[in-house]
Each structure stands twice: as structure tokens, then as C-alpha cells.
Amino acid sequence: MSILPYRPEFANESPYGAPQLDVPVCLNVNENPYPPSPELIADISRGVAAAAAGLNRYPDRDFMELREDLSAFLERESHVHVDPANIWAANGSNEVMLHVLQAFAGPGRTVVSFAPTYSMYSEYARDVSATWVAGARTDSFELDLDEVRSVLERERPGVVLLTSPNNPTGTALPQEQLIEILDIARHTGPEPGQASLVVIDEAYVEFRRDGVSSALELRSDYPYMAVSRTMSKAFGAAGLRLGYLAAAKEVIDQLTIVRLPYHLSALTQAAARACLAHSDQLADQIAKIREDRDSLVEELGALGLKTVPSDSNFVMFGTFADRHAVWQGILDRGVLIREVGPEGWLRVCIGTPQENAAFVAALKEVI
């Protein structure tokens, strides 16, 4: 027995993290394969240098200029106006989610999602001492409204986490289904008369196919819905660690209570604003990733493999009697993908054309 007074719920736990291996092709953590342009790097350098001149002072704790830039981006990308006061940001969407659970979950409350979904959600719930409950998806990895209603009415969660497009499946949540879920959640909060806070995690939404809506279009009609996004994926800024959330002012006010003081550094704010100033340049890059994703789906189908319809920058494919052997065989050929999600399935992130070709060649050799 350890002399340290560790929390009992952390006994036998391991830290989250995908494998980090030194291989020629890494397609396992859903990164954007394209580095920042020289022009963007120069603008980041100028912005960070200007911020560095004031490092003896604390950063703007309300980061209003960054919120204004995020508001302008959302209006361009999703054609929805979100007032800057209705936007929150933190060090990655992971910290945004943790703020949400600190404010609306915690001891004696329940957090609900539907598996398979992002594996960190259960850890967020654990970290705030909330109860974690995962309902089931259908065999095609969609949400079943009867199951959603049953779980929400039984558990009365403080927070419901829904990923769209979902990770690891890549499937988007249809807007008409989301509306029905929101109507259910209006009456399923922890106390009588309360709603469950429904958080739509749109980390990959910029890669959605034409005709697929963002939950932002519904936000103003449902004050108990929040929409989370990140700059890690479409912006190619995973190393920046900037996530953000659009929600009612009442939700944002609660997040300001639980955040640490000055949680967004001046350097992070400056770099993020430089990236947002170049957001128009993302369109061609995103279109290329979407095109390559759809081409890869066709190649996997030609190999006799199943794929799940994807609105993200990754594809889940299978099925395999021994998926670990397939994963290991691909790794032995210098390509790292992800062994995650339902048994029998693997997930590959879209890389550069050369990286995608290396993956297909390795896969062909293995199967």
C-alpha cells in the first residue's frame, strides 16, 4: 500500500495517450498532415514577439480580441453569428470539456454519452468525480432515439456529450435527430425543472460533406446546448492547444467560475489570432483532405473492406478477426494507424497523398 493519499478512483488507472512511435508515416491521431505556411509562420512569429514584450504582465483573462476573431470565423465557416460574449476558449477542447464538467457535473451527478465515442469522455467524468454512463449506439454506429430517451430519463444527467462527427466512427449526427434529442434533454436534468446540458463536440466538423449541418445553427433556440470546436484539426494547429465553445451567456458565466486564473497565455492568444487571420487559406486544404478521404474509402472498398461513412479527416475500416495483427503488420511496414473503437475495426487518419499511398501499400501486403 502506498504512503501517498491518492484518490481511490485513480487506482490502477493509466494516463490517456495514443502510441507515440518514431515511424516514417504517422496516421494515428487525426492530425492535419500539412504544416503552417511560411506566411502564417511569419505572422505567428510577429504576434508572439509582440506579446513577449509584455510577458511581465498577466494576459487578458477574458481574451476578448480572440473571442471576436473566433466569432468572425464561425460566421464565415458556418454562416451563424455567435456573439463574442457567447464564446469560451481554453487550452484545447480537452480543457474546455473539463471546464464544462467542473461546472455542470461533479460528485453526485452523471455524465452520459453513447459508445463507441471519444475515449477521454469517461476520464473527464472520473476526474470531476461524476458518474459515467455510456449508452449504446446501433450496429451502424448511429444514435437510437429510444435508447437516448431511456438513458436520459433514467440517469437524469447533468451533461450529455455527443460528438459530431463522432470519434472513432466519423459519423455525423443528423440535425433532425439532434432536435429530437434536445427536446428530450429539456426535461432530464438532475433536478425537477432542469434540462441536461447537451454538448456537441464538433472537433472535426470542418471536414463534413456538403449538406451536413453544424449544431451551431440550433444554438440560439436551445440555451442548454453548447457546441465545442478546436483549432487542432482543420487549422493544422494541434501544437497550439486552442479549443473553444459557443454557448448561452449563462453557461459561459459558469465556466469563468471554474477556470484557473489567466488560463490562456498571452503567447497562445497571439498565435491563435494569427492562425484565425489566415483561416480563408484553409478552404483549399480542407477540400483536398476531404477528396483524399473519399478516394481512400473507395480504395478500401476495392480491397473488400467495410468502411463507416465519414464526415471527418479519418476513416474507420474493417472488419478483422485479429485487428491487432493487422495493426502490427502495418506498423512493421512503417505506418502507424490506430487500434481503437469497436472490436474488429481500425482507424486511419488522412495524410498527404504520399502517406496515404504508403498506408494502402502496407495494408495490401498485410491482408
N, C-alpha and C positions, 0 to 999 in steps of 0.2 A: 504494500500500500504506500502511495506517495505521501510525503510530508506536506506537499502543496495542497492548498484548499481549492482544488479545481472544481468546476461545476460538474455535477454528476452526469448531465446530459451530454457532456463532451467526452466522456469515457469511451475509448475505442473508436473515436472519430478520426478521420484523416482530412487534411486540407484539400479543398477543391483544386483541380487543375488538370488540363489536358496534357498528354505527354509532350515534353519539350526535348526533341531529339535533333541531333546535327545530321540532317539528311539533305540531299540536293533539292527535293521538292516537298514543301510543307503545305498540305491541303486539309488540315485537320481542325482549325479554329475559326473558320469562316471570316478570315481577313480579306480585305480588298487587296488584290495582288499588285496594284500599281502604286508606286511611291509618289510623294508630292512632286509637283512640277518645280523646276528651278525658280519660276516666278513666285510660286507660293512659298517656297523655302526662303526666298529673299524677303518677302513680306512678313513671314513669321519672325525672321531674324530682326527686322526693323521694329516690329511690335514688341518683341520680347526685350530688345535693347532699351527701348523707351521705358518699358515697365521696370526694368532692372535699375534704372536711375532712381526709382523711389522705393527700393526694397527695404529701406529703413522704416517705412510706414506700412501699416496693415493694409491689405487690399480692400476694395469696395465690397463690403459684406453683402450688399444687396445686388451687386453686379447688374445694374440697370442697363448699361450700354450693351452688355452681352445679351440680356433678355430682349432688348429691342431688335438686335440682329437676328436672334432666333425667331422672333415673331415675323420678321420680314421674310426669312427663309421659308417658314411654314406656309405663308401666304403664297409664295411663288411655287412651292412644291405641291401643296395640297389644295390650293385655292380656298383656304379657310383663314379668316382673320382671327388671331388669338392675341388679346391684349397682353403687353409685356408683363403686367401685374399678375396675369394668369399663367405665367411660365416659371418653372423652377429649374435649377441646374445643380449638378454635383459632379464628383469625380467618378465618372462612368455611370451608366444606367444602373449598375450594381448598387452604388451608394444611394441613388435616387430611390430604388426599391427598398433599401434598408430604412431610409427616412420614412417612407410610406408605412412600413410595418411597425416602426417605432411609434409612429403617431396614431395608427388605427388598429394595430393588433396588440401583441404583448400578452402577458400572463392572463389566463382565463379566457382568452379569445382564440378564434380559429381562423386559419388561412386556408383557402381552398383553391385548387386548380384541377386539371384533368390530364391524366397521363396517357401517352408519353408527352412530356413537355420539358422545359428547361430545368436541368437537374439542380441548379442553385436555389430555386424557389424554396425547397424544403429546408435548405440551410439558412436562408434568411429567417424563416419562421422559427427554426431552432434557436437562432442567435438572439431573438427577442422573447424567447420562452413562450411562444404561441404554439397552439396545437396545429399540426399539419395534416390535412386530409386531401387525398388525391382521388377524385372520381375517375371513371373510365371513359375513354373515347371508343368510337365504333371500330370495327375491323379495318375501315378505310381511314382511320385517324381523324374523323370529324367529330364534332360535338353532337351528342344526342340530347335534345331538349328535355325529354322525360328524365334522363339521368341528371341533367343540370338542375332541374326543378327539385328532384328528390334530394340531392345532396345539399342544395342551398337551404331548403326548408327544414331539413333535419339538423344541419350543422349550425345554421344562423351565423355565418362567418362575418368577421369584421372586414376582411379583404378577400376579394376574388381576383386571382391572377390569370389572365388569358393572353397568350402570345399569338400575334397575328402579323406576319406569317409565323407559324409555330416552329419551334426548335425542339426536336431534330427533324420533324417531318417536312417542313417547308410549306405546309398548307395554310391558306388564309381563311379567316373567319368571315363568312358572307354577312353583309350588312343587315339583311332581313333577320338573320339568326341572332345577330348581336342585339338588335332591337328587342327581340323576344326575351333574351337573357336579361337585358336591362330592366324590362318590365317585371320579370320575376324577382330580380335583386332589389327592387324598390321596397319590398316588404320583408326582407330576410336578414336584416341587421341584428346585432347582438341583443338589442333591447326593443320592446314593442314601439312601433312607430319609426324605427330607424331602417335605413337602407344598408345593404352591404356596399362598400366601396369597390367598384369594379375597375381594375387597372388593366388596360390593353397595352401590352408590350409590343411596340412596333419597331423593334431593333432593325428589322430587315425590310421595312415597308417600301423603301425607295426602289427596291428591285421587283416590286409587284408587276404583274402583267397588266396590259391595258384593260380597263373596265373594272379593275379591283379597287374598291374604295378604301379610304383611310377612316378609322374611327373618329378622327377629328371632325368629320362632317356632322357628327351627332353630339359633340361635346356640349354645346350650349343648351341642348334640350335635356341633358341628364347631368345635374350638378354632382351626382355621386359616381360619375365616371371620370377617370383620368387616363391620359394617353402618354406613354413613355416612349422616348426615342433615344438614339445615340449618334455620336459622330464617329464611332469606331468603324463602322462598316462602309456605308456609301461614301463617306468623306475620306476613307482611307486614312483615318486618324486614330487607330487603335492605341497607339502610344501616347496620345494626348490625354486620354481618360476624361471625356466630357460626355455626360448624359444629361437629358433634360426631360421635363414633364409639362404637359398642358392640363390644367385642371381649374376648377372653380376657386375663387379667391379664398373661400373658407377652407379648402383643402391646403392651399399654399400656406395660409397662415399657420396651420398646424405643423407643417414641415419646418417652418422657421423656428419653431419651439425646440425641436429635437436635433436640429443640425448643430455641429460644433461651430464655435465662433470662427469667422473668416475661413470657412472651409474650402473656398475656391481661391487658389493663389493668384496673385496679380499676373504671374507668368502664364498660368493656364488660361486666364481670361483673355490675355493678349493674343496667345496662339490660336485660341478658338475663334476669336473675332477675325483674325487673318484668314482662317480657313473658310469662314462664312462669307467673307468678301469675295472668295473665288468659287462660290457654290454653283454659279452658272456654268462653269467649266466641267462640272460633274456629269452633265447630261449625256455627252458622248461616251464617257467611260462607263456609266451605268448601262447604257444601251448595249455596249459591247459585251458586258458581263451577262446581261440577260440573253443576248443572242448566243453566246457561248454556252450558257446553261441549257438552253433549248436544244442546241446541237449535241451536247453531251447526253441529254436524255434520249435522243434518237440513237446515238451510238450504243448506249447501254441496252436499249430495246433490241437493237440488231444483234446483240450478244445473247439474247434470250432472257434478259434480266428484267425484273419488275422495278418500276420507279414510282415514287409518290409525286403527284402534281406539285410543283414548287413555284412559289412566288418570292423566293429568297435567293441568296447567292450560293446556295448549296443544294445538293440532291441526295435524298435517301434512296438507297437501292438494295436489292437482294432478290430472292432470299437465299440463304446459305445454310446448309446443315451444320457447318462448322465455320462460323464467320470469323472466329479468331485466327484460324489457319489461313483464311483468305487475306485478312488484315496483315498478318505476319508476312505472308508471301509478297504482298505489295510493298511492305516496308523493306524487305530484303532486297528489293529492286530499286530502293532509293526514294520511295514515295510514301509519305506519311499521311494517312487519312484517319477517320475517327471511328472507333468501335463504340457506338453509343446508341441508345434508344432500344426499341423492341428487339427481342431475340431474333437472330437471323438476318438483320439488316445492318448495313454500313452507311456512313455518310461521307460525302466528298464535297469539299468547297471548290468553287470555280476559281481557277487560277488564270495565268496567262495562257495563250494558245499553246505555247511550248510545254508548259506544266500540265495542261490538260492532256496533251498528246502523250506525255510521259506516263501519266496515270493510266490511260487507256491501254498503252502498250504493256505496262506491268500487269494490268488486270487480265488481259488476254493470255499472257503467259501463265498466270496463276490458275485460271479456270479452264 
